[in-house]
């Protein structure tokens, strides 16, 4: 390692000194004075001895490896991915299990791929569904709009609405299923096969947690109507009711089966599912600029799928994964003042830059782009934009501006750029 002189170091408010080309904390300081090398050496030796004495047994080592993982109560398969599709955590994520009504997300995409007029009406045909299947109550001859059918399918998980949409766009159930499987292949869903547009249990109708989050991420990213619809708490539909020989039109309010929408901060949907003794849930959540997608499959109860999804979300956004990369007031550079000779302006962040860092996902890197070549400045000039990334995912972004001028002193000489990215400063998120 090359020698680093004091003038290449800067003292951050986090009380840790960093080199501007390296994210590794170099030495600690109190009151601005650097610890003597001998004392630092003693500390390092003491830490090494403690570490050697605390080496875990095989059982302890195994527990340590699995400690940083969410605790699930029912799910046989689960996965978390970030906005770039990178897996954060998973278990049995490629197992073939019943996709249930999560299937309807694929149904929605295939319908929209035909570019239909969503405000046009469709004359419902006679649909036969298994007893106990969730339905909106459409009868043969009803004339809902495609938009109404679409909303009833995604919000309430109405199976009759899904079947009618398949007929409205492809004319037959089989032709629609072929289109679903073709779409799945295009998305790289290699562990998925669809037989119907509803997700009701049939032989050879299955998917995996990994494939379902791939589908959900693609749907919310590329289909605004799906993203908008799955966040709705309820939808109104008009159906025909029959009493004796009398038929009347009735408006019904169908409420979402997603109980996490109003209870988990940042929840974006997207779809529940249940077949016989298995329940599933495909979820999306965003806090700050960080979005994740989750899926649990093979749960035993309806509440269990929500409990396990919440466990995935709580673990992912937990304080152990939060980082503050820079705080306001930390000087990263100085520039000459445009109006007063001999005066300078500090360059600072306009706000805290905070984000999430996932375990085993690589080092944090920073990319800096200067708005202009600032050699002299007026207060409030944009100096640079910095992005912190973990892999391809952006963890945080911040603007740096110049502050009010002040006289230059000897302490201002050689101030480098400093990004305290290793220190875990817990940030209080506000949703």
C-alpha positions in Angstrom: 0.0 0.0 0.0 1.3 3.4 -0.9 2.2 5.9 1.9 -0.5 8.5 2.5 0.4 11.9 3.9 -1.8 13.9 6.2 -2.6 16.4 3.5 -4.3 13.6 1.5 -6.6 12.9 4.4 -9.7 14.6 5.6 -11.6 14.4 8.8 -15.3 13.5 8.5 -18.0 14.2 11.0 -18.4 10.5 11.4 -15.0 10.8 13.2 -13.3 8.5 10.7 -10.5 9.6 8.3 -10.7 8.4 4.7 -8.5 8.6 1.7 -10.3 10.2 -1.3 -9.4 7.3 -3.5 -10.2 4.5 -1.1 -13.3 3.6 0.9 -11.3 1.9 3.6 -11.2 3.8 7.0 -7.6 4.6 7.7 -7.3 5.9 11.2 -9.7 7.2 13.9 -9.4 10.6 15.6 -10.8 12.5 18.5 -10.9 16.2 18.6 -9.2 16.4 15.3 -5.9 14.8 16.5 -4.5 11.6 14.9 -3.7 8.6 17.2 -0.1 7.9 17.4 1.1 5.0 15.3 2.2 3.0 18.3 -1.2 3.2 19.9 -2.9 2.2 16.6 -0.5 -0.8 16.3 -1.4 -1.9 19.9 -5.1 -1.7 19.0 -4.7 -3.7 15.9 -2.8 -6.5 17.7 -5.4 -6.6 20.5 -8.2 -6.9 17.9 -6.3 -9.7 16.2 -5.9 -11.6 19.4 -9.6 -11.2 20.3 -10.6 -12.4 16.9 -8.4 -15.5 17.2 -9.8 -16.3 20.6 -13.3 -15.9 19.3 -13.0 -18.3 16.3 -16.3 -20.2 16.2 -16.7 -23.9 16.3 -18.2 -25.7 13.2 -21.7 -25.3 14.7 -21.2 -21.7 15.5 -19.8 -21.0 12.1 -22.8 -22.6 10.4 -25.2 -20.5 12.6 -23.2 -17.3 11.7 -23.6 -18.1 8.0 -27.4 -18.3 8.3 -27.9 -15.5 10.8 -28.3 -12.8 8.2 -31.5 -14.2 6.7 -35.2 -13.5 7.1 -37.2 -15.8 9.4 -40.2 -17.4 7.6 -43.0 -19.3 9.2 -44.7 -21.1 6.3 -43.2 -20.5 2.9 -41.6 -23.5 1.1 -40.1 -21.2 -1.5 -39.2 -17.5 -1.3 -37.1 -14.9 -3.0 -36.2 -11.2 -2.8 -34.8 -9.3 -5.8 -33.9 -5.6 -6.3 -35.0 -3.2 -9.0 -32.3 -4.5 -11.4 -33.5 -8.1 -10.9 -30.5 -9.1 -8.8 -31.3 -11.7 -6.1 -30.9 -10.4 -2.6 -31.9 -13.6 -0.9 -33.8 -16.8 -1.7 -34.6 -20.3 -0.7 -35.9 -23.0 -3.0 -36.5 -20.2 -5.5 -36.5 -22.5 -8.6 -38.9 -25.2 -7.2 -42.1 -25.9 -9.2 -45.2 -24.9 -7.2 -48.7 -23.7 -7.9 -48.6 -20.1 -9.1 -52.3 -19.8 -8.3 -53.9 -16.4 -9.0 -50.5 -14.7 -9.5 -51.1 -16.2 -12.9 -53.4 -13.2 -13.6 -50.4 -10.9 -13.8 -49.4 -12.7 -17.0 -53.0 -12.7 -18.1 -53.0 -8.9 -17.7 -49.8 -8.5 -19.8 -51.1 -10.8 -22.6 -54.4 -8.8 -22.7 -52.6 -5.5 -23.0 -50.2 -6.8 -25.6 -53.2 -7.0 -28.0 -53.6 -3.2 -27.7 -57.3 -3.4 -26.9 -59.6 -0.4 -26.4 -60.0 -0.8 -22.7 -63.2 1.3 -22.7 -64.9 -0.9 -25.2 -67.6 -3.4 -24.0 -67.6 -7.1 -24.2 -70.6 -9.4 -24.1 -69.9 -12.0 -21.5 -70.2 -15.6 -22.5 -71.2 -18.5 -20.3 -68.3 -19.5 -18.0 -68.0 -22.7 -15.9 -65.7 -22.5 -12.9 -65.1 -24.8 -10.0 -67.1 -24.4 -6.8 -65.7 -21.8 -4.4 -63.7 -19.9 -7.1 -63.5 -16.2 -6.5 -65.9 -14.4 -9.0 -67.2 -10.9 -9.6 -70.6 -12.4 -10.5 -70.8 -11.8 -14.3 -73.5 -13.6 -16.1 -73.9 -14.5 -19.8 -75.0 -11.4 -21.6 -73.5 -8.9 -19.3 -71.6 -6.1 -21.1 -68.8 -4.8 -18.9 -65.9 -2.7 -20.3 -62.6 -4.4 -20.7 -61.2 -2.0 -18.1 -63.8 -3.2 -15.6 -63.0 -6.8 -16.3 -59.3 -6.0 -16.0 -59.7 -4.2 -12.6 -61.9 -7.0 -11.2 -59.3 -9.6 -12.2 -56.3 -7.8 -10.7 -57.9 -6.2 -7.6 -60.4 -8.8 -6.5 -58.8 -11.8 -8.3 -62.1 -12.5 -10.1 -61.7 -15.7 -12.1 -64.8 -15.1 -14.3 -63.3 -11.7 -15.3 -60.0 -13.4 -16.3 -61.8 -16.0 -18.4 -63.9 -13.4 -20.2 -60.8 -11.3 -21.0 -59.1 -14.4 -22.5 -62.2 -14.9 -24.8 -62.4 -11.2 -25.6 -58.8 -11.0 -26.8 -58.0 -14.5 -28.2 -61.4 -16.1 -28.7 -60.5 -19.3 -26.9 -58.9 -20.4 -23.7 -56.3 -22.6 -25.4 -55.1 -19.9 -27.7 -54.8 -17.5 -24.8 -52.7 -20.1 -22.8 -50.4 -20.5 -25.8 -49.8 -16.7 -25.8 -49.1 -16.8 -22.1 -46.5 -19.5 -22.5 -44.9 -17.6 -25.4 -44.7 -14.5 -23.2 -43.1 -16.5 -20.4 -40.4 -17.8 -22.7 -39.7 -14.3 -23.9 -39.1 -13.2 -20.3 -36.9 -16.2 -19.5 -39.3 -17.9 -17.2 -37.9 -21.4 -17.7 -39.6 -23.0 -14.7 -43.1 -21.9 -15.7 -46.0 -23.4 -17.7 -49.6 -22.0 -17.9 -52.7 -23.9 -18.8 -55.4 -21.3 -18.0 -55.7 -17.6 -17.5 -56.9 -17.8 -13.9 -54.4 -19.9 -12.0 -57.0 -22.4 -10.8 -55.3 -25.7 -10.2 -54.8 -27.9 -13.2 -52.2 -30.4 -14.2 -49.0 -28.9 -15.7 -49.8 -25.4 -14.4 -46.9 -24.2 -12.3 -44.2 -21.6 -11.8 -41.3 -20.8 -9.4 -40.7 -17.9 -7.1 -37.8 -16.7 -9.3 -39.9 -16.7 -12.4 -42.8 -14.9 -10.7 -40.7 -12.0 -9.4 -39.2 -11.8 -13.0 -42.8 -11.5 -14.3 -43.9 -9.0 -11.6 -40.9 -6.8 -12.1 -41.4 -6.7 -15.8 -45.1 -6.0 -15.4 -44.7 -3.0 -13.1 -41.9 -1.6 -15.1 -43.4 -1.9 -18.6 -47.2 -1.8 -18.0 -48.4 1.4 -16.3 -52.0 0.2 -16.2 -51.0 -2.9 -14.2 -48.9 -0.9 -11.8 -51.8 1.5 -11.3 -54.4 -1.2 -10.9 -52.7 -3.4 -8.4 -52.4 -0.5 -5.9 -56.2 0.0 -5.8 -57.9 -1.0 -2.6 -61.2 -1.7 -4.3 -63.1 -1.6 -7.6 -66.7 -1.2 -8.6 -68.4 -3.5 -11.1 -71.9 -3.8 -12.5 -73.3 -7.3 -12.7 -76.6 -8.9 -13.3 -78.4 -10.5 -10.3 -81.2 -12.9 -10.6 -84.1 -13.3 -8.1 -86.6 -15.8 -9.2 -87.4 -14.9 -12.8 -86.4 -11.2 -12.3 -83.0 -10.0 -13.4 -81.6 -6.7 -12.3 -78.4 -4.7 -12.6 -76.4 -4.3 -9.4 -73.2 -2.3 -8.7 -70.9 -4.2 -6.4 -67.7 -3.0 -4.6 -65.0 -5.6 -4.8 -62.2 -5.1 -2.2 -58.6 -6.1 -2.8 -57.4 -9.4 -1.3 -54.0 -7.8 -0.6 -54.1 -6.8 3.1 -50.5 -5.5 3.0 -51.5 -2.5 0.9 -52.6 -0.3 3.8 -50.4 -1.9 6.5 -46.9 -2.0 5.1 -45.2 1.3 4.3 -44.2 1.6 0.6 -46.3 -1.4 -0.6 -47.0 -1.3 -4.3 -49.1 -4.6 -4.7 -49.1 -6.8 -6.6 -51.0 -10.2 -6.5 -52.3 -12.8 -4.1 -53.0 -16.4 -4.9 -54.5 -19.5 -3.3 -55.3 -23.0 -4.5 -56.7 -25.7 -2.2 -54.1 -25.9 0.7 -51.5 -23.6 -0.8 -51.2 -19.8 -0.8 -48.9 -17.5 -2.5 -48.1 -13.8 -2.7 -46.1 -11.7 -5.2 -45.2 -8.3 -3.7 -43.4 -5.1 -4.6 -42.3 -2.4 -2.1 -40.4 0.9 -2.4 -38.9 3.0 0.3 -37.0 6.0 -0.7 -35.5 5.2 -4.1 -35.0 1.5 -3.3 -37.6 -0.9 -4.8 -37.7 -4.7 -4.1 -39.8 -7.5 -5.4 -40.7 -10.5 -3.2 -42.5 -13.8 -3.7 -43.5 -16.5 -1.3 -45.0 -19.9 -2.4 -46.3 -23.0 -0.7 -47.7 -21.3 2.4 -50.3 -23.1 4.4 -52.6 -20.2 5.3 -53.8 -17.0 3.7 -52.4 -15.0 6.6 -49.1 -16.9 6.5 -48.3 -15.6 3.0 -48.7 -12.0 4.3 -46.7 -12.7 7.5 -43.8 -14.2 5.5 -43.9 -11.4 2.9 -43.7 -8.8 5.7 -40.8 -10.8 7.1 -38.9 -10.5 3.8 -39.6 -6.8 3.5 -38.7 -6.0 7.1 -35.4 -8.0 6.8 -34.5 -6.3 3.5 -35.2 -2.8 4.7 -33.8 -3.5 8.2 -31.3 -1.2 9.9 -28.5 -3.7 9.4 -28.7 -2.9 5.6 -29.1 0.9 5.8 -26.1 3.1 5.1 -25.6 6.9 5.1 -23.0 7.6 2.5 -22.6 11.3 3.2 -24.2 13.8 5.6 -24.8 17.6 5.0 -21.9 19.8 6.2 -19.1 17.3 5.5 -16.7 19.3 3.2 -15.5 17.3 0.2 -13.7 20.1 -1.6 -13.2 23.8 -1.8 -13.4 26.3 -4.7 -12.3 29.9 -5.0 -15.0 32.5 -4.5 -15.9 34.4 -7.6 -16.2 37.8 -5.9 -13.6 38.0 -3.0 -10.0 37.4 -3.7 -8.5 34.9 -1.1 -11.9 33.6 0.0 -13.2 30.1 -0.7 -16.4 28.2 -0.7 -16.9 24.7 0.8 -18.5 22.0 -1.3 -21.1 20.0 0.7 -24.0 17.7 0.1 -27.5 19.3 0.0 -29.0 16.4 2.1 -28.1 13.1 3.6 -27.4 10.4 1.0 -28.8 7.2 2.3 -29.5 3.8 0.9 -29.4 0.0 1.3 -26.5 -2.3 1.0 -27.2 -6.0 0.6 -25.0 -8.8 2.0 -22.8 -10.6 -0.5 -23.6 -8.2 -3.3 -20.2 -6.7 -3.9 -18.5 -3.5 -2.9 -19.9 0.0 -3.1 -18.5 2.1 -5.8 -19.1 5.8 -6.5 -19.4 7.6 -9.8 -18.9 11.4 -9.9 -20.0 13.7 -12.7 -19.2 17.5 -12.6 -22.0 19.8 -13.8 -19.4 22.3 -14.8 -15.7 22.8 -14.5 -15.8 24.9 -11.4 -12.6 26.8 -10.6 -14.4 29.7 -9.1 -18.0 29.8 -7.9 -20.9 31.7 -6.4 -22.8 30.3 -3.5 -25.2 27.5 -4.5 -23.3 26.5 -7.6 -23.8 22.8 -8.5 -20.4 21.3 -8.1 -21.0 17.6 -8.8 -23.5 14.7 -8.7 -22.4 11.5 -7.1 -24.0 8.1 -7.4 -23.2 5.2 -5.1 -23.8 1.8 -6.6 -23.6 -1.8 -5.5 -23.1 -3.8 -8.6 -25.5 -2.4 -11.3 -28.0 -1.1 -8.7 -28.0 2.5 -7.6 -28.0 2.7 -3.8 -28.0 6.5 -3.5 -27.5 9.7 -5.3 -26.7 13.2 -4.1 -26.0 16.7 -5.4 -23.1 18.7 -4.0 -23.2 22.5 -4.0 -21.0 25.4 -2.9 -21.7 27.3 0.3 -21.2 30.8 1.5 -17.6 32.1 1.1 -15.2 32.4 4.0 -11.5 33.4 4.3 -9.0 30.7 3.3 -6.8 29.4 6.1 -4.0 26.9 6.4 -6.5 24.2 7.4 -8.2 24.6 4.0 -5.1 23.5 2.1 -5.3 20.2 0.2 -8.9 19.3 1.1 -9.7 16.1 -0.9 -13.0 14.5 -1.8 -14.2 12.3 1.0 -17.1 9.8 1.0 -17.6 7.9 4.3 -19.3 4.9 2.7 -18.2 2.2 5.2 -19.6 3.6 8.3 -23.2 2.4 9.1 -25.1 5.6 10.1 -28.7 4.5 10.5 -31.0 6.8 8.7 -34.6 7.3 9.8 -36.8 6.8 6.8 -40.0 8.8 6.4 -42.6 7.3 4.1 
